[in-house]
Amino acid sequence: MAFKLPFKNSISFPQEKKQRTLLIVFIVIVIAAFVILYFGFWDSLPSSSSVPTESDLLLTSKNISSTERAIKKIDFNISFLKKSSFQDLKIYSEWPLEIDSKGNKNPFSSN
């Protein structure tokens, strides 16, 4: 005499097994979709704390003034313009370039 569970039928049909397997696969896919959406989309949305505050703006203005000071310290040395290697460069054409018109206005004409 074999022990039988009261909620499980002793006879199971292949169609029921297939439906049970498909239901488990569907539940796994739905859970995976929610996990991907949560960690990939909803979790990366900007929160209300990402709005810059007044202190953030003051820090930015300090950064701008320090950047301006750094730019003023840069020495724009243009002495390379006086070197002979630069002076020996040749101009081969004038600007703006003139382009000759080529071809036929109507490519389908028999002219």
N, C-alpha and C positions, 0 to 999 in steps of 0.2 A: 504494500500500500504506500503510494507516494504522497508526499506532502504537497498540497496545492494552495497557492495564495488565493484568497477569496476575491480579490479585485482583478485577477488576471485570468482570462479565458484559456482553457487548455488547447483550444483550436485557434490558430491565428492564420489569417489569409495573407498571401503575398501582397495584395493591394493595401492592406492595413499597414504592413511593414513599410511599404513604399511611401505611404502618406505620412507615417510617423517620421521617417527619415527626411522627407521633404520639409516637414514642419520644423524639425530641429535645424536644418540647413537655413531655412528662412529666418528663424529667430537669431541664429548666429550672424547672418548678413545684416539684419536690422540693428543688432547691438554694435557690430563693427562700423556701420554707417554713422550711428550716433556718436561713437567714440571719435571717428575721424572728423566729423563736423564740429564736435566740441573742441578738440585740441587743435584743429586746423583753422577753424573759422571763428567760432564764438569766443574762444579764449584769447584770440589775438585782436579783438575789437578794442579800440581805444576807450579807456575808462574816463570818467569825468575828471579824474585827477591829472590827466594828461594835458589839460588846458593850462597854458603858461600863466603863472602868477606874476604879481608885480615884482617880486624879488628875482624871478627868472628873467624878467625884462631888464632889470637893473644889471644883472650879471652879463646879459648880452650887450648892453651899452658899454660896460667896462671892457668887454672883449673887443668891441669895435674901436674904442679909443686906443687900446694897446696895439691893435692891428694898424691903425693910422700912424702911431709912433714908429712901428717897425718899418712901415713903408717909407717914412721920412728918413730913416737911417740908411736906406739902400743907396749905394753910390752907383749912379748910372754912368758908367765909364764908356764913353763913345770914342775913345782914342783909336779903336780899330779902324775907324773910317779914314784915318790919316796914313795907315800902313800902305806900303807899296803893293802888297798882294791884293788889297781891296781896290786900290787906285787903278790897277792893271786890268780890271774886269772890263769887258767890252759890251756895248749895247748892240745887239744884232737886229733889232727892229724898233719901230716907234709904237707908242701907245696912243690911242687905241688901234688895234689891228684892223686893217681893212680886208674884208672877205669878198672875193669876187663871186658874182652870182654864177652858178653852174646849173646845168640841167635845163629842162624844159618846164615851162609853167604848167602845161597840161601833158603829163606823161603818156596819156592814152591817145593823143592826136597822132596823125600819120606824118607830121612834118619832120 
